[in-house]
Amino acid sequence: MAIINKSDFGATPFQRLLGHNPNIMEAWSSLGDILEKDALLSSKLKEQVRRTLAQSNGCEYCKAKGKPDPSIFDEKISLAVGFAEVFITQKGDVPISIIEVLKPSFSEEEISELFAFLCFTTAQQHFGALMKLNPDEAE
């Protein structure tokens, strides 16, 4: 059970924990919606990155949505997931030599989107972990 009661605002258990501050919940959810959709990077790639991060970021609610699925990996997904694993291991202090590995396959715009997604998703998962949000709280 989460460490605080859920508010009446929000569509998901996560949003209802943020819903105690409706302006934050709305802005957070809006950015999440933008980042999760197909853009320069596919939503399929981003979901595999999200699943990778979830295995280490401590949010049981996030982990319950599944582990990465290597059967759907292509070159870009493999690189993005590998980078996410390094990001986790290095706690964000990723050597430039590792970042350089992305450049032959990702444009600068894609790298910017990937890094924004990594950071935002990590923040979401840390929030869920801090709140002790569990998968059995899904509605």
SULMO-V989549 format. One record per residue. RES is the residue in one small letter. SS is DSSP state (@ for helix, = for strand, . for the rest). Layout:
res:RES ss:SS
res:RES ss:SS
//
This chain:
res:m ss:.
res:a ss:.
res:i ss:.
res:i ss:.
res:n ss:.
res:k ss:.
res:s ss:.
res:d ss:.
res:f ss:.
res:g ss:.
res:a ss:.
res:t ss:.
res:p ss:@
res:f ss:@
res:q ss:@
res:r ss:@
res:l ss:@
res:l ss:@
res:g ss:@
res:h ss:@
res:n ss:@
res:p ss:@
res:n ss:@
res:i ss:@
res:m ss:@
res:e ss:@
res:a ss:@
res:w ss:@
res:s ss:@
res:s ss:@
res:l ss:@
res:g ss:@
res:d ss:@
res:i ss:@
res:l ss:@
res:e ss:@
res:k ss:.
res:d ss:.
res:a ss:.
res:l ss:.
res:l ss:.
res:s ss:.
res:s ss:@
res:k ss:@
res:l ss:@
res:k ss:@
res:e ss:@
res:q ss:@
res:v ss:@
res:r ss:@
res:r ss:@
res:t ss:@
res:l ss:@
res:a ss:@
res:q ss:.
res:s ss:.
res:n ss:.
res:g ss:.
res:c ss:.
res:e ss:@
res:y ss:@
res:c ss:@
res:k ss:@
res:a ss:.
res:k ss:.
res:g ss:.
res:k ss:.
res:p ss:.
res:d ss:.
res:p ss:@
res:s ss:@
res:i ss:@
res:f ss:.
res:d ss:.
res:e ss:@
res:k ss:@
res:i ss:@
res:s ss:@
res:l ss:@
res:a ss:@
res:v ss:@
res:g ss:@
res:f ss:@
res:a ss:@
res:e ss:@
res:v ss:@
res:f ss:@
res:i ss:@
res:t ss:@
res:q ss:.
res:k ss:.
res:g ss:.
res:d ss:.
res:v ss:.
res:p ss:.
res:i ss:@
res:s ss:@
res:i ss:@
res:i ss:@
res:e ss:@
res:v ss:@
res:l ss:@
res:k ss:@
res:p ss:.
res:s ss:.
res:f ss:.
res:s ss:.
res:e ss:@
res:e ss:@
res:e ss:@
res:i ss:@
res:s ss:@
res:e ss:@
res:l ss:@
res:f ss:@
res:a ss:@
res:f ss:@
res:l ss:@
res:c ss:@
res:f ss:@
res:t ss:@
res:t ss:@
res:a ss:@
res:q ss:@
res:q ss:@
res:h ss:@
res:f ss:@
res:g ss:@
res:a ss:@
res:l ss:@
res:m ss:.
res:k ss:.
res:l ss:.
res:n ss:.
res:p ss:@
res:d ss:@
res:e ss:@
res:a ss:.
res:e ss:.
//
